[in-house]
Amino acid sequence: QVHMEESGGGLVQDGGSLRLSCAASGRTYSRYNIGWFRQAPGKEREFVAAIGWTGANTYYADSVKGRFTISRDNAKNTVYLQMNSLKPEDTAVYYCAAGDKRWYSGNYYPHRTEWCDYWGQGTQVTVSS
């Protein structure tokens, strides 16, 4: 069992930065792939970024590539999402998810949710124009 908790959300102006944290409990957390997804009002949940359990492999949605950076510190059981050059369209609730299924096997791809076994409650990010 893995418990996930996001933090770091808030209100920021267009062009600003925020760093989200996803803290997890669980002995095998370091073996889990971690992803960030977001959901804006009236829209479906969408992929933002993901990182493999070693930290060597990272994936980004085209909409955030070059602006967001995902990283992890397994010693602290925490994954970070550094968000720079924020835009009003980045406004959403951001969720982190964890799973131990191997990506690119079966139907498990970083940008999909089938591999996600555990989810946090989400943290609100609001970017004002």
N, C-alpha and C positions, 0 to 999 in steps of 0.2 A: 504494500500500500504506500502511495506517495501523496502527501498533502502539499498543494501548491498555493502560494500567496503572492499576489502582485502588489507592488507599491511604486510610488514615484509619479503617478499621474497628477494632473492639475491643469490650470489655465495658463496659457502662454500666448504671446502675440505672434502674428505671422512672421516667419523667419527665425523664431526663437528655437531653443533646445530644451529637451527633457531627457532624463535617463530613467527608464523603467527597470525595476528589479523583480525577479521572480525567485523567491526563496522556497526551498522545498525541504521536506523532511522525508526520511526513508533511507535505509542503509544502502540501497543499490542505486541511489539517485545518480551517481557518477556514471552509471551504465545506461542512462536514459537519453534518448534524443529529446530535444526541447524545441518547441515552436512558439512563435507569437502569432496570434490571429487578432483581428479586430472586427467590430461590428458597429456600424453607424445606424442611427435611427432609420427604420424603414428599409434597411438593406440587409442582405445576407452576410453571414460571417465570412471574412476573407483572410487569406494567408498574408502574412507580413514578412516573416523571416523564420529561419530554423537553423539549428546547429546540432551536429552529431555529438555523440557522447564523448568523443575524444577532443572535440573542439576544432578538429582539423578541417571539417567540411561545413560550410555555411551556404545558405540559400536565401535569396531575397525576391520579393515581388518586384516586378519592373517599376512599379509606382514609387518604391522607396529606395531602389538601388542608388548608391552614391550618396544618400542622405542618412540612412540608418545603418547601424552596425550592431550585430549581435555577438556576444562573447559570453564565456562562462568561466566560473571559478569553482571547480569541483571541491576544493578544500573548504569553501564556504557554502557549498550546496546552493549556489546562486547563479542565475543567468541574467544578463543585462541586455537591454536594448537602448543604445544611445541614438537619440533621434535629433538630428540637426536640420536646419532649414525647414522647419515645420510649416505646413500650409493648412489653410482652413479645411481642406478636404481630408486631412489626416484626423480630424475630429471623430472620435469613436471611443467605445469601450474596448480596451486592449486586454486580451486573455493570453495567459501562457498555458501550454499543454505539454505533457510528458508521455512518452511511450517507449517500449523497448523492442518494438518490431523493426526489422531491418528494412531500411528504405530501398526502393527499387527491387523489391521482391514482392510477388503477388500484386496486390493493389495498393501498396504502401509507398506513397510519394510524399516528399516533404511538404508540398503545397496543399495536400489533401488532409482530411481529418480522420481517415480510417485508422491511422496508426496511433491516434491519440487516446490513451487510456485514462489519463487524469487531467483535470482542468482546474484552474483557479477561478475565483469569483469575479475577476476583472477589475480594472482600474480605469477611471475616466480620463481621457485626454481631450481638452478643448483648446482649439487654436482660433484665436480671434483675428479678424481681418482689420 
